[in-house]
């Protein structure tokens, strides 16, 4: 049995699996951002208005990384 004769094309499914693995990081990042905001607000309720914009900026940056992951996953398909 020749190894070259059993070559399988997996390029389509590998990009989907790659993005699935890449989505784990932003998912964890969003959880950390919101949990930090909730803890900060629970400790200092009067600082909620001060820390809320930083929470949304951090959320936007992490979600942008997720969108870049899906864009690069489909852009570099053969």
C-alpha positions in Angstrom: 0.0 0.0 0.0 1.5 3.3 -1.1 1.2 6.3 1.2 1.1 8.7 -1.7 -1.9 6.9 -3.2 -4.0 7.4 -0.1 -3.7 11.2 0.1 -6.8 12.9 1.5 -7.8 16.5 1.0 -8.8 18.0 4.4 -8.4 21.7 3.7 -12.1 22.6 4.2 -12.6 20.9 7.4 -9.3 21.9 8.9 -10.1 25.6 8.6 -13.4 25.0 10.5 -11.6 23.0 13.2 -8.9 25.7 13.4 -11.4 28.5 13.9 -13.2 26.4 16.5 -9.9 26.1 18.4 -9.2 29.8 17.9 -12.6 30.7 19.4 -11.6 29.2 22.7 -9.2 32.1 23.5 -11.7 35.0 22.9 -14.4 33.0 24.8 -12.1 32.8 27.8 -11.1 36.4 27.4 -14.6 37.7 27.4 -15.3 35.7 30.5 -12.3 37.1 32.3 -13.2 40.7 31.3 -16.8 40.5 32.5 -15.9 38.7 35.7 -13.3 41.3 36.5 -15.9 44.1 35.9 -18.4 42.3 38.2 -15.8 41.9 40.9 -14.7 45.5 40.7 -18.3 46.7 40.8 -19.0 44.5 43.8 -16.0 45.8 45.7 -16.5 49.5 44.8 -20.1 50.1 43.5 -19.4 53.9 43.1 -16.7 53.1 40.5 -19.0 51.3 38.1 -19.4 54.3 35.8 -15.6 54.7 35.7 -14.8 51.1 34.9 -17.6 50.3 32.4 -16.0 52.0 29.4 -12.8 50.0 29.9 -14.9 46.8 30.0 -16.5 47.6 26.7 -13.2 48.5 25.1 -11.7 45.3 26.3 -14.7 43.3 25.0 -14.4 45.0 21.6 -10.7 44.2 21.3 -11.2 40.5 22.2 -14.1 40.1 19.8 -12.1 41.8 17.1 -9.5 39.0 17.6 -12.3 36.4 17.2 -13.4 38.1 13.9 -9.9 38.2 12.6 -9.6 34.5 13.4 -12.6 33.6 11.3 -11.5 35.9 8.5 -8.0 34.5 8.3 -9.4 31.0 8.5 -11.4 31.4 5.3 -9.0 33.8 3.6 -6.1 31.3 3.5 -8.0 28.3 2.2 -6.4 26.7 -0.9 
